[in-house]
Structure formats: C-alpha cells, structure tokens
Amino acid sequence: MHRFTSRRLAPACLAVAAMLAATGAVQAQSAQGGKIKVGFMLPYTGTYAALGTAIENGFRMYVQQQGGKLGGRDIEYFKVDDESDPAKAPENATKLIKRDQVDVVVGTVHSGVQMGIVKVAKENNTLLIIPNAGVDEATGPLCGPNIFRSSFSNWQPGYAMGHVLADRGMKKVVTLTWKYAAGEQSVKGFKEAFESKGGKVVKELSLPFPNVEFQALITEVAALKPDAVFVFFAGGGAVKFVKDWAGAGLKDKIPLYGSGFLTDGTLEAQGNAAQGLETTLHYADGLSNARDKTFRLDYAKTYKLQPDVYAVQGYDAAQLLAAGANAVKGDMSRKADVYKAMESAKVDSPRGAFTLSKAHNPVQDFYLRKVDGRENKVSTVAVKALADPARGCRL
Ligand code: PHB
C-alpha cells in the first residue's frame, strides 16, 4: 500500500500547482493576445529561393528595429516553403492558418501560388500581406478587406516601360516571358501603354515556368529584327536569360528592356552581361531619400548583403502590419480596425513613401534604372504615383 507521506505529496502538489499557474498564465496571456503569429509562406527552394529569403530578411529587420514587438506584442514566426508550386498552395496556406493559427500570412513571390493563398485567406478572413507576387487579380476581381500588398501589381512595371519605349520612338517590339500570370500580365501592362502611344507588339513569345532553355526563342527574336525586346524574368531564371542573351551576341544589336526584376538581386551573378540594361521598377539604387540610406546601411550590417527590391517589400510588409497592430494595441482579433488602419497607412518606404489604393495596392513611383556595375542606378521617374487600375475590384 502506498503511504502518501507529506514528503512525497509535497513535490506532486507543487508540480500541479506550477502547472495550474502556468496554464493560468497562458490563459491570461492569450486573453491579452500573447504573441502575434506571423506565417511566412515563401519560396525557399527553386528559381525564386533568394527572393523569399530577402523578403523574410527585410520583414525581420523591421520587427527587430521595433524591439521585436509590434503593437506591444512579441512576434512568433512560422514558415512554409511554397516551392513556387501553385498545386501545393491551398494546402500550404491551410497549414499556416488552421494548424499554426497565424494572425497574418505574409506570402508570396509567385503569382500562381498567390492565387491559392488569396482563396484560402478569403475563406478564413485571415489577414494576408503579399510581399511580392504581382498577380493582378489579388487587387482586382479578388480584392478583399483582408488582402493587402506591399509590392506592386504585374501591370504596373510593364505599363511604365511601355511609356518609356513609346516616348523613345520605338515602333516594333517583341515580348518574351515565362507563360504564367506574372509574365503575361507584365506584357499586358506594357502593351497597353506602348500601343496607346502608337507602338506595336509584333510578337509575344513565351516558355513554361521555370524553364531556362532560352536558345530557340532568342534565335526567333533575332530573326524578327524588332526595335526592342521587352521581357519578364526574375531570380535564377533572369540570371540565365541575361547571360544567354549576351552570349548569343545580341546585347549590342537589339535593345533589351524589362521590368526591373530582370536585374534586381541578380547583378552579382550576371556580371558583364547585365551592364547597361534598362528596366522599370518601384525601387532603384541611388535614391536620395534618408529612409533608404539608413535602410541600406542597416541591411548591409545585419545580413552582410546589399538589399534589393524584395528586401524592401518584406520590410514594408512589416511596416504595414505595424500600422494595423499599433492601432489596436496588438489585439489582432479587432480585424475591422486592423484593416482600417492598414488601409490608411502612409508607409515610409525606402522606395519613397507610398499609400495604398482602394484595392490595397501601393500607389507609387516607377523608376527608370540603368545597370552600372553592381547597381540598378536610378535615371528618372518613368511614371509618377502610378496606381493600378484595379479592374473588377469592388470594395
Ligand atoms: C510573380 O510571380 O508575381 C513574380 C515573381 C517574381 C518577381 C516578380 C513577380 O520578381
């Protein structure tokens, strides 16, 4: 028979008491909200892997600069590698929302994957901040009160370049891209602006994402003898394309232009092949605002890397979240108030301050940049305060 001496009972009681106290503490903490749970759904493998890492770096750096807290609450991170695979997107987004119970999903890079995330976020009324993917639908027909973007719509950089080339008197342009929303919608934006000023897109060429067998297409472009070629490629694929283009001897024969992803975060790897390339984007090297100067110094110090547009978009995703979290003192259950504060935020971005359109997409300047060494040096503002038309968005 067990004899429960007070000596044996005491540790058990203490353990139970400690457990109850701990449970109470957890309950009290979650009544106040506990930590804000942030779910990164980003590509950590494949052609966009470096982009995902830069976004996460930028986001974490901003939070770190706020002492690790937003709205007075600590931040807890969850991560899923979305592999830039649209087929896995709904399941991956569901993991973060249902299993990890995140307060906000920060993702992603690839437009096709984004469509899956938007759908799941809408079904669950979970706050979503898109730190890159430009898919027009997210701030178009699929816009929603809980869907925000800190980056751009696919239409925007293409549209800016359409104006630049038309203003330079180009008449006949061939486009080349991966055949998925990002490429197709960039080309659409380009074409809209270019043809509105009298230019003509004479041929639209593409290959499946993320293929990098560019040779046959490059030969086809050369045979068409256009005034210029406009492309969308990014990440590892952009590195390969720019090198192949130069390797085919076309660099000084047919002017190559693109949305700025072609040369952002890629210049180290592209080397001489990228020199002199001109692109349009909502970020550039050599901007003169003070915010950018400190951002770049801090980023270089923290990560021993130069920041790129993806790091900026990640940083600004955190700034947007901060606007929401601060307005409710960290009580993320007050969703309508969070959304309202985010909607009216003026984000003090390294790219230059921006506000959001009604559809929650940045209204921002698009810079014309030119590659010089390891930099996409700003030349001019191609289009000022460009707002995506948000066709089909009812908010
Ligand atoms: C996209 O899929 O929307 C996308 C991917 C990479 C970029 C830009 C856009 O650099």
Residues whose N, C-alpha, C, O or C-beta is under 5 A from the ligand:
A	BS01	PHB	V109 H110 S111 A133 G134 V135 A182 A234 F261
